[in-house]
Amino acid sequence: MFMRFLLAVLLSFMPGVINLFWLPNGVISEWYINLLKFPFTPNIFIFGILWSLIHLVLGVGLYLLIKSREEKEHINKALGLFLTNIVLSAIWPFLLFKYHLITLSMVDSILILVVACIMQKFFARENKYAGYIAWLYIIWLMFALYIHLGIFILN
């Protein structure tokens, strides 16, 4: 059981791990600091901490899902959506912070949110707590989209 939990949490953190290689200097750059942003955009350090907490909670949701193993077809779809979300989430900082592709990273942000909404339905079918956790993730993604929208509109 502990190994499944560890695997779920590690899988959830893969976007961050992948971006350690893509963005060895991190997301802090003069380019990002000088962008105009909407009000309530947190400091980049706080944003990083919040993303880490969200991914930890999302890993717990994934663990609850794979632990239940009631309806294999639904779990496989939920896992596929989760992995799609992980890939899209790994691409996003690469697009924005490395190549400064604000429009393309905005499209990616929207796709992440859409996939997360579909994923939530499958999570909730298998485990109501995993479904609640997915809602927390969706709410966070909506806030992140608001921040990204500010960058998109103002720059």
N, C-alpha and C positions, 0 to 999 in steps of 0.2 A: 504493500500500500504506500509506504513512504517513497519508494522509487517512482511510482506513478505520479505522486504529488510533485516530486522533484522534477520529473520530466515535463509535467504540465507547466510548472512555473518557468522552467528553463526555456521551453518552447515559446511561452508568452514574452519572454525577454529577448527573443532572437532579433527583432528589429534593432534594438539597441546594440546588441553584440555585433551584428553585421555592420552597423554604421560606425563602430569603433575602427573598422578597417577602411571604410569609405571616407570617413571624416576623422582622420587621426588627430586633428586639432580641435575637434568638437564643433559645436554649432556657433560658438562665439566668434564673431568676426566683425570687423569694422563695417562691412557691408550691412549685416543684420542690425547692428546697433544704430546705424544711421537711417534705417527705414522708418517711415512714418507708421504709427500704429494706432489702433482704436484705443479708447480708454479701457481700463481694467486689464490691459495686457500685462501679465506678471513678468517680473524679472526673469531672465533666461535660466538662472540657477533654480529659482522656485519652480519654473515650468518643468525643468528636468526632474526635480524631486517628485512633482505631481505625476509626471508620466511614469516614473518608476513605481509609484504607489498604484497607479491604475493598472499597470502590467502585472504587478503582484496579485492584485485582486482578480484580474482577468485569468491569471494562471490558476487561482483557486476555483474560479467558475469552470474552467476546462477540466480540472481534477474532479469536481462534482459530476460533471457530465460523463467522463469516462469511467468513473466509479460506478455509476448507476447501471450501465450496460443492459437496459431493459429492452429497448427497441433498436436493434443493430442498424437498420436502414436509416433511421433518423439520426443516430449518433454519427454514422459515417458522413451524412450530409452536413451535420453540424461541424464535424472535424474538418471537412473540406472547406466550409465557409470560414472557419477559424484560420486555417492555413492560408487561404486567399487573403484574409484580413492581415495576417502577419506579413505576407509578401508586399501588399500594398503599403503597409505601415513602414516597412523597411525601405521602400523606394522613396517615400515622401521626403525625408530629410536630405537624401541624396539630390533630389530634384531642386529643392529650395536652397539649401545651404551650400552645396558644392557648385551647382551650375546656375543658381539664381533664376530658375525657371518658375516664376511666380504663377503664371497662368496654368502651366502643366501640373504644378504641385497643388494648385487649387482643385483641378479636376480630380487628381488623386485623392485629395481630402474628401471630396464628395463621394467618390467610389468607396472609400473606407467606411464612411457613414452608412451608405446604402447596404453594403455587405454586412455591416454590424447589425443593422435593423433586421435583415433576413436571418442572420445568425441567431439573434435573440429569440426569434420564434422557435427555432429548432432547439436551442438551449432550454427554453421554458417547457417544451413538450416532454423533455426527459427529466428535468430537475427544476423545480420552481425556484430554488435558490440560485442556481446557475442562470436562470432567466432574469432574476432580479439583478444579479451582478452584471449581466449584459446590458441591462437598462442603465446602470451606473456608468458603464463604458460609453453608451450612446450619449448620455447627458454630457459627459466629458468631451466626447468628440464634437458635440454641438458647440460647446464653448471654444474648443480648439478651432473649429470652423469659423466662428465669429472672429477670432484673432487673425486667422489667415485671410478672411474677407477684408479685414482692415488693411492688411498689407497689400492685398490685391487692388482694392479701390484707391488707396491713398498713394500708391507708388506706381 
